Amino acid sequence: MNPKKLKTPPLETFKNQYPEREFEIRIECPEFTSVCPKTGLPDFGTLVFTYCPARLCVELKSLKLYLLAFRNQGIFYEHITNKILDDFVAACAPRWAKLESQWTPRGGIATTVTCYYEASSK
């Protein structure tokens, strides 16, 4: 499966009423699921979004529906974390963002993947 071609519902946004102020938003999604592309077994993880909005904030119901699109997709942890952060940044163009995916142990190994984005100051 090519993670860049996965069809997902759009991430919706709303206007940040304090765009001149830097503040941090943290969103925790403790019931994220996808499928291991090697074994076909389910993967369970927690996604933690932390970001500083500029003009837009992400709308939570649309985020939930977006994340549900991955439920039956075979995709590696590293790919899914980067894909989700790319789509998140494309939707709301934050000043900066971090996405951490924390995966439950499989075969005695727990994995955490962390991706970062920072808007250029140009």
CORLINUR-V530896 format. One record per residue. N is the residue number from 1. RES is the residue in one small letter. OMEGA is omega as a letter, one per 30 degrees, with the letter a starting at -180 (none if undefined). NEAR is the number of other C-alpha atoms within 10 Angstrom. Layout:
n: {N | N}
res: {RES | RES}
omega: {OMEGA | OMEGA}
near: {NEAR | NEAR}
This chain:
n: {1 | 2 | 3 | 4 | 5 | 6 | 7 | 8 | 9 | 10 | 11 | 12 | 13 | 14 | 15 | 16 | 17 | 18 | 19 | 20 | 21 | 22 | 23 | 24 | 25 | 26 | 27 | 28 | 29 | 30 | 31 | 32 | 33 | 34 | 35 | 36 | 37 | 38 | 39 | 40 | 41 | 42 | 43 | 44 | 45 | 46 | 47 | 48 | 49 | 50 | 51 | 52 | 53 | 54 | 55 | 56 | 57 | 58 | 59 | 60 | 61 | 62 | 63 | 64 | 65 | 66 | 67 | 68 | 69 | 70 | 71 | 72 | 73 | 74 | 75 | 76 | 77 | 78 | 79 | 80 | 81 | 82 | 83 | 84 | 85 | 86 | 87 | 88 | 89 | 90 | 91 | 92 | 93 | 94 | 95 | 96 | 97 | 98 | 99 | 100 | 101 | 102 | 103 | 104 | 105 | 106 | 107 | 108 | 109 | 110 | 111 | 112 | 113 | 114 | 115 | 116 | 117 | 118 | 119 | 120 | 121 | 122}
res: {m | n | p | k | k | l | k | t | p | p | l | e | t | f | k | n | q | y | p | e | r | e | f | e | i | r | i | e | c | p | e | f | t | s | v | c | p | k | t | g | l | p | d | f | g | t | l | v | f | t | y | c | p | a | r | l | c | v | e | l | k | s | l | k | l | y | l | l | a | f | r | n | q | g | i | f | y | e | h | i | t | n | k | i | l | d | d | f | v | a | a | c | a | p | r | w | a | k | l | e | s | q | w | t | p | r | g | g | i | a | t | t | v | t | c | y | y | e | a | s | s | k}
omega: {l | a | a | a | l | l | l | l | a | l | l | a | l | a | l | a | l | a | l | a | l | l | a | l | l | a | l | a | a | a | a | l | l | a | l | a | l | a | a | l | l | l | a | a | l | l | l | l | l | a | l | a | l | a | a | l | l | l | a | l | l | l | l | a | l | a | l | a | a | a | a | a | l | a | a | a | a | a | a | a | l | l | a | l | l | a | l | l | l | a | a | l | a | l | l | l | l | l | l | l | a | a | l | a | l | a | l | a | l | a | l | l | a | l | a | l | l | l | l | a | a | none}
near: {10 | 9 | 16 | 13 | 7 | 12 | 10 | 13 | 14 | 13 | 21 | 17 | 16 | 11 | 14 | 14 | 11 | 12 | 14 | 10 | 11 | 11 | 12 | 11 | 12 | 12 | 13 | 14 | 14 | 13 | 11 | 19 | 20 | 23 | 19 | 17 | 15 | 9 | 8 | 13 | 13 | 15 | 21 | 20 | 22 | 17 | 24 | 17 | 20 | 17 | 25 | 21 | 24 | 21 | 17 | 19 | 21 | 22 | 14 | 13 | 11 | 15 | 18 | 14 | 14 | 19 | 20 | 17 | 15 | 20 | 15 | 15 | 20 | 21 | 20 | 16 | 21 | 14 | 13 | 19 | 20 | 20 | 15 | 20 | 20 | 17 | 16 | 20 | 20 | 11 | 16 | 20 | 22 | 20 | 18 | 17 | 22 | 17 | 24 | 20 | 25 | 20 | 19 | 15 | 12 | 11 | 6 | 6 | 8 | 11 | 13 | 15 | 16 | 16 | 17 | 14 | 16 | 14 | 12 | 7 | 5 | 3}
